[in-house]
Amino acid sequence: MGCDRSEELKRYEARRETPHRWMIVDTLTSLPAASNGRDFTGLSMQDARDITDELNRSIAQGRDPLI
């Protein structure tokens, strides 16, 4: 039985902070993802999803997404 890549756990995921604010969590540390000293918190849903997708795409391509 093969593993569908879409079913694999992602390194980063968007999580709701408040009814209208989202954050990106590093699933390895359970902490907010950060870049250049800025935590990815307080985001709109669309921004959180877009950034999460890019971070996970970078990981899948073997690139460090937070440089």
N, C-alpha and C positions, 0 to 999 in steps of 0.2 A: 504494500500500500504506500503510495507516494505522498509526499508532503507538499501541499499547495502553498506557495510563498505568501499568498494573501492571508493564510491562516497562522503564519509565524508571528510570534510576539514581536512587537516593535520596540525599539530602544526608547523612543520618545512617544508620549501620548498627551493629547489635550484633555484637560480636566476642568470642570466647572468650579470656579472659586465662589462666585455669588451668582444670583440670577442672570446678570448681564456681563460678567467678567470671567475670563478663562485664563488658565496657566498651562505651561508645558512642563511635564514632569519627566525626568530621566528615570526610567523604570528600573535601572540597576541600583540607583541610590535612593529612590523615592523622594528626591529633592527637586526643586524647580531647576530646569535647565537654565544655563546662564552663558552669556557671551560678553566679553569686554566689561566685566563687572556688573552687568545688568541682568537681573533675573527676568525670565520670560513669564511675567505675571501681569494681571490687570489688562489682559488683551481682549479684543473683541473675538467672538467665536470664529469669524472668518480668518482673522489674522492668526489665531492660534492653530487653526487647521492648516493653513498655508505654510506656516513656519514648521509645524510638526511634519508635514509631508516632505518638505525640503530636507529637514534634518535626517529623517529616516531614509530618504533617497540617497543622501550623501553617505550614510553608513553602508547601505547596500552596494554602493559603488567603491567602497574601500577608502573613502575620503573622511578626514576628521571634519565634521560639520561646524565645529565651533571655533575654528581658526579664523 
